[in-house]
Each structure stands twice: as C-alpha cells, then as structure tokens.
Amino acid sequence: MKYFASYFSNTFAKYFMKWQLGFIVTVPCMYLFTDILQWPHWATVIAFNAAGSFIFWPIDSFIFRKDE
C-alpha cells in the first residue's frame, strides 16, 4: 500500500507534469525532423529524445534533488 501512496506525493506531481510537458517538445521535433527535414523515423526519434534530454535534465535534477 505504501507504493500506491507515492502517487499522491509532490514529487510524483512534478514528475507527472514533466511528462505532460514532453508533448511540447515531441510534437515540434517530430514536425521539424520528419515533415520539414524529411529525416527517417528512426533518426527523428533519436533527435527528439536527445532534445528532450537536454531540455529536461535541469527539470529532473530539480525534481529529484535531495533536500538538505
């Protein structure tokens, strides 16, 4: 039961919102790389994952920092 209680924490709420914001990164990247630049899908997936990692690294660091 303790496992399910973790879903009602502030950390999970921040993490959930971060995942929702991932849509804002994914859609423009998919459009740019697939439709405009005509990259193959495998290259597009690698590129938008790379873009997401650069954008969300500071956010993840904030969410999962240890309170001192």
DSSP file (Angstrom, degrees, kcal/mol; ACC not computed):
  #  RESIDUE AA STRUCTURE BP1 BP2  ACC     N-H-->O    O-->H-N    N-H-->O    O-->H-N    TCO  KAPPA ALPHA  PHI   PSI    X-CA   Y-CA   Z-CA
    1    1 A M     >        0   0    0      0, 0.0     4,-1.4     0, 0.0     3,-0.1   0.000 360.0 360.0 360.0 -29.2    0.0    0.0    0.0
    2    2 A K  H  >  +     0   0    0      1,-0.2     4,-1.0     2,-0.2     0, 0.0   0.852 360.0  60.9 -62.2 -33.5    3.0    2.3    0.6
    3    3 A Y  H >4 S+     0   0    0      1,-0.2     3,-0.8     2,-0.2     4,-0.3   0.928 105.4  45.3 -59.2 -47.3    3.8    2.0   -3.1
    4    4 A F  H >4 S+     0   0    0      1,-0.2     3,-1.3     2,-0.2     4,-0.2   0.787 103.3  64.4 -70.4 -27.3    0.4    3.5   -4.2
    5    5 A A  H >< S+     0   0    0     -4,-1.4     3,-1.7     1,-0.2    -1,-0.2   0.790  88.9  69.6 -65.2 -26.5    0.7    6.3   -1.6
    6    6 A S  G X< S+     0   0    0     -4,-1.0     3,-1.1    -3,-0.8     6,-0.4   0.727  85.8  68.3 -65.5 -20.0    3.8    7.6   -3.5
    7    7 A Y  G <  S+     0   0    0     -3,-1.3    -1,-0.3    -4,-0.3    -2,-0.2   0.681  94.8  56.8 -71.0 -16.0    1.5    8.6   -6.4
    8    8 A F  G <  S+     0   0    0     -3,-1.7    -1,-0.3    -4,-0.2     2,-0.2  -0.011  87.4 108.4-104.1  28.1    0.0   11.3   -4.1
    9    9 A S  S <> S-     0   0    0     -3,-1.1     4,-1.8     1,-0.1     5,-0.1  -0.627  78.6-118.8-101.8 162.4    3.3   13.0   -3.4
   10   10 A N  H  > S+     0   0    0     -2,-0.2     4,-2.2     2,-0.2     5,-0.2   0.849 114.1  58.0 -65.5 -34.4    4.6   16.3   -4.6
   11   11 A T  H  > S+     0   0    0      1,-0.2     4,-2.4     2,-0.2    -1,-0.2   0.926 106.8  46.8 -63.0 -44.5    7.5   14.6   -6.3
   12   12 A F  H  > S+     0   0    0     -6,-0.4     4,-3.0     1,-0.2    -1,-0.2   0.897 109.6  54.1 -65.1 -38.6    5.1   12.5   -8.4
   13   13 A A  H  X S+     0   0    0     -4,-1.8     4,-2.2     2,-0.2    -1,-0.2   0.912 111.2  45.4 -61.4 -42.6    3.0   15.5   -9.3
   14   14 A K  H  X S+     0   0    0     -4,-2.2     4,-2.1     2,-0.2    -1,-0.2   0.916 114.0  49.2 -65.0 -43.1    6.1   17.3  -10.6
   15   15 A Y  H  X S+     0   0    0     -4,-2.4     4,-1.9     2,-0.2    -2,-0.2   0.903 110.4  51.0 -63.1 -42.1    7.2   14.2  -12.4
   16   16 A F  H  X S+     0   0    0     -4,-3.0     4,-1.9     1,-0.2    -1,-0.2   0.917 110.1  49.0 -61.4 -45.5    3.8   13.8  -14.0
   17   17 A M  H  X S+     0   0    0     -4,-2.2     4,-2.2     1,-0.2    -1,-0.2   0.866 107.5  55.9 -64.6 -35.6    3.7   17.4  -15.2
   18   18 A K  H  X S+     0   0    0     -4,-2.1     4,-1.0     1,-0.2    -1,-0.2   0.912 106.9  49.6 -62.7 -41.6    7.2   17.0  -16.7
   19   19 A W  H  < S+     0   0    0     -4,-1.9     4,-0.4     1,-0.2     3,-0.3   0.871 109.4  51.7 -64.5 -37.1    5.9   14.1  -18.7
   20   20 A Q  H >< S+     0   0    0     -4,-1.9     3,-1.2     1,-0.2     4,-0.4   0.880 106.3  54.0 -67.2 -37.1    3.0   16.1  -19.9
   21   21 A L  H >X S+     0   0    0     -4,-2.2     3,-1.1     1,-0.2     4,-0.8   0.723  90.1  77.8 -68.2 -20.9    5.3   18.9  -21.0
   22   22 A G  H 3X S+     0   0    0     -4,-1.0     4,-2.7    -3,-0.3     3,-0.5   0.798  83.4  65.0 -57.6 -28.5    7.2   16.3  -23.0
   23   23 A F  H <> S+     0   0    0     -3,-1.2     4,-2.2    -4,-0.4    -1,-0.3   0.873  94.9  57.7 -60.6 -37.9    4.5   16.6  -25.6
   24   24 A I  H <4 S+     0   0    0     -3,-1.1    -1,-0.2    -4,-0.4    -2,-0.2   0.803 113.2  39.9 -64.9 -29.0    5.5   20.3  -26.2
   25   25 A V  H  X S+     0   0    0     -4,-0.8     4,-1.6    -3,-0.5    -2,-0.2   0.873 115.0  51.5 -83.8 -41.9    9.0   19.0  -27.1
   26   26 A T  H  X S+     0   0    0     -4,-2.7     4,-3.0     1,-0.2     5,-0.2   0.929 105.3  51.1 -65.6 -49.8    7.9   16.0  -29.1
   27   27 A V  H  X S+     0   0    0     -4,-2.2     4,-2.5     1,-0.2     5,-0.2   0.928 112.2  43.6 -62.7 -49.8    5.4   17.4  -31.5
   28   28 A P  H  > S+     0   0    0      0, 0.0     4,-3.0     0, 0.0    -1,-0.2   0.909 115.9  49.8 -62.4 -37.9    7.5   20.3  -32.9
   29   29 A C  H  X S+     0   0    0     -4,-1.6     4,-2.9     2,-0.2     5,-0.4   0.931 110.8  48.9 -64.2 -44.4   10.6   18.0  -33.1
   30   30 A M  H  X>S+     0   0    0     -4,-3.0     4,-2.2     1,-0.2     5,-0.7   0.922 114.3  46.3 -60.4 -43.6    8.6   15.4  -35.0
   31   31 A Y  I  X>S+     0   0    0     -4,-2.5     5,-1.7    -5,-0.2     4,-1.2   0.947 116.2  44.6 -63.9 -48.6    7.2   18.0  -37.4
   32   32 A L  I  <>S+     0   0    0     -4,-3.0     5,-2.7    -5,-0.2     4,-0.4   0.957 121.3  35.9 -61.2 -53.4   10.6   19.6  -37.9
   33   33 A F  I  <5S+     0   0    0     -4,-2.9     6,-3.2    -5,-0.2    -1,-0.2   0.879 128.0  32.5 -74.0 -38.3   12.6   16.4  -38.4
   34   34 A T  I  <5S+     0   0    0     -4,-2.2     4,-0.3    -5,-0.4    -3,-0.2   0.946 129.3  27.7 -85.2 -51.9   10.0   14.3  -40.2
   35   35 A D  I  <<S+     0   0    0     -4,-1.2    -3,-0.2    -5,-0.7    -2,-0.1   0.898 131.5  28.9 -83.3 -41.8    8.0   16.7  -42.3
   36   36 A I  I   <S+     0   0    0     -5,-1.7    -3,-0.2    -4,-0.4    -4,-0.1   0.938 131.7  31.0 -86.6 -50.6   10.4   19.6  -43.0
   37   37 A L  S   <S-     0   0    0     -5,-2.7    -3,-0.2    -6,-0.2    -4,-0.2   0.589  95.2-136.1 -86.4  -9.9   13.8   17.9  -43.0
   38   38 A Q        +     0   0    0     -6,-0.3    -4,-0.2    -4,-0.3    -3,-0.1   0.833  41.1 166.7  59.3  36.1   12.5   14.6  -44.3
   39   39 A W        -     0   0    0     -6,-3.2    -1,-0.2    -7,-0.1    -2,-0.0  -0.469  42.3-101.0 -75.1 153.0   14.5   12.5  -41.8
   40   40 A P     >  -     0   0    0      0, 0.0     4,-2.1     0, 0.0     3,-0.4  -0.348  35.0-108.3 -67.9 159.3   13.7    8.9  -41.5
   41   41 A H  H  > S+     0   0    0      1,-0.2     4,-2.5     2,-0.2     5,-0.2   0.858 117.1  56.2 -60.2 -38.0   11.6    8.0  -38.4
   42   42 A W  H  > S+     0   0    0      1,-0.2     4,-1.7     2,-0.2    -1,-0.2   0.901 110.3  45.2 -63.7 -38.9   14.5    6.3  -36.6
   43   43 A A  H  > S+     0   0    0     -3,-0.4     4,-2.4     2,-0.2    -1,-0.2   0.864 111.1  54.0 -71.3 -35.7   16.6    9.4  -36.9
   44   44 A T  H  X S+     0   0    0     -4,-2.1     4,-2.8     2,-0.2     5,-0.3   0.912 107.6  50.1 -62.9 -43.7   13.7   11.6  -35.8
   45   45 A V  H  X S+     0   0    0     -4,-2.5     4,-1.9     1,-0.2    -2,-0.2   0.919 111.8  47.7 -62.9 -43.8   13.2    9.5  -32.6
   46   46 A I  H  X S+     0   0    0     -4,-1.7     4,-2.0    -5,-0.2    -1,-0.2   0.916 113.4  49.2 -62.1 -42.6   16.9    9.7  -31.7
   47   47 A A  H  X S+     0   0    0     -4,-2.4     4,-2.5     1,-0.2    -2,-0.2   0.910 112.2  45.0 -67.2 -43.9   16.9   13.5  -32.3
   48   48 A F  H  X S+     0   0    0     -4,-2.8     4,-2.2     1,-0.2    -1,-0.2   0.817 112.0  52.9 -75.6 -25.4   13.8   14.3  -30.3
   49   49 A N  H  X S+     0   0    0     -4,-1.9     4,-2.1    -5,-0.3    -1,-0.2   0.891 110.7  48.2 -68.2 -38.5   15.0   12.1  -27.4
   50   50 A A  H  X S+     0   0    0     -4,-2.0     4,-2.0     2,-0.2    -2,-0.2   0.930 112.0  48.6 -65.4 -44.7   18.3   14.0  -27.5
   51   51 A A  H  X S+     0   0    0     -4,-2.5     4,-2.1     1,-0.2    -2,-0.2   0.927 111.7  50.2 -60.2 -44.4   16.4   17.3  -27.5
   52   52 A G  H  X S+     0   0    0     -4,-2.2     4,-3.1     1,-0.2    -1,-0.2   0.878 107.4  53.5 -62.2 -38.3   14.3   16.2  -24.6
   53   53 A S  H  X S+     0   0    0     -4,-2.1     4,-1.2     1,-0.2    -1,-0.2   0.897 110.6  46.4 -66.3 -38.2   17.2   15.1  -22.6
   54   54 A F  H  < S+     0   0    0     -4,-2.0    -1,-0.2     2,-0.2    -2,-0.2   0.881 118.2  42.7 -69.0 -37.2   18.9   18.5  -22.9
   55   55 A I  H  < S+     0   0    0     -4,-2.1     4,-0.5    -5,-0.2    -2,-0.2   0.908 120.2  39.4 -74.6 -42.5   15.7   20.3  -22.1
   56   56 A F  H  X S+     0   0    0     -4,-3.1     4,-3.0    -5,-0.2     5,-0.3   0.532  89.9  86.9 -93.2  -6.5   14.5   18.1  -19.2
   57   57 A W  H  X S+     0   0    0     -4,-1.2     4,-2.5    -5,-0.2    -1,-0.2   0.945  94.1  44.6 -58.1 -48.4   17.9   17.4  -17.4
   58   58 A P  H  > S+     0   0    0      0, 0.0     4,-1.9     0, 0.0    -1,-0.2   0.882 114.0  50.9 -63.9 -34.7   17.6   20.5  -15.3
   59   59 A I  H  > S+     0   0    0     -4,-0.5     4,-2.5     2,-0.2    -2,-0.2   0.933 111.5  46.7 -67.2 -45.2   14.0   19.8  -14.6
   60   60 A D  H  X S+     0   0    0     -4,-3.0     4,-2.7     1,-0.2    -1,-0.2   0.898 109.7  54.4 -62.5 -40.1   14.7   16.3  -13.5
   61   61 A S  H  < S+     0   0    0     -4,-2.5     4,-0.2    -5,-0.3    -1,-0.2   0.892 111.0  46.3 -61.3 -38.3   17.6   17.5  -11.4
   62   62 A F  H >< S+     0   0    0     -4,-1.9     3,-0.8    -5,-0.2    -2,-0.2   0.922 113.5  48.0 -67.7 -45.1   15.2   19.9   -9.6
   63   63 A I  H 3< S+     0   0    0     -4,-2.5    -2,-0.2     1,-0.2    -1,-0.2   0.911 120.1  36.0 -64.0 -43.4   12.5   17.2   -9.1
   64   64 A F  T 3< S+     0   0    0     -4,-2.7    -1,-0.2    -5,-0.2    -2,-0.2   0.171  85.1 129.6-102.8  18.7   14.8   14.6   -7.7
   65   65 A R    <   -     0   0    0     -3,-0.8     2,-0.5    -4,-0.2    -3,-0.1  -0.358  63.1-113.3 -68.6 152.4   17.2   16.7   -5.7
   66   66 A K        -     0   0    0     -2,-0.0     2,-0.4     2,-0.0    -1,-0.1  -0.762  27.5-125.2 -86.2 126.3   17.9   15.7   -2.2
   67   67 A D              0   0    0     -2,-0.5    -1,-0.0     1,-0.1     0, 0.0  -0.579 360.0 360.0 -71.8 128.6   16.6   18.3    0.3
   68   68 A E              0   0    0     -2,-0.4    -1,-0.1     0, 0.0    -2,-0.0   0.416 360.0 360.0-105.8 360.0   19.4   19.4    2.5
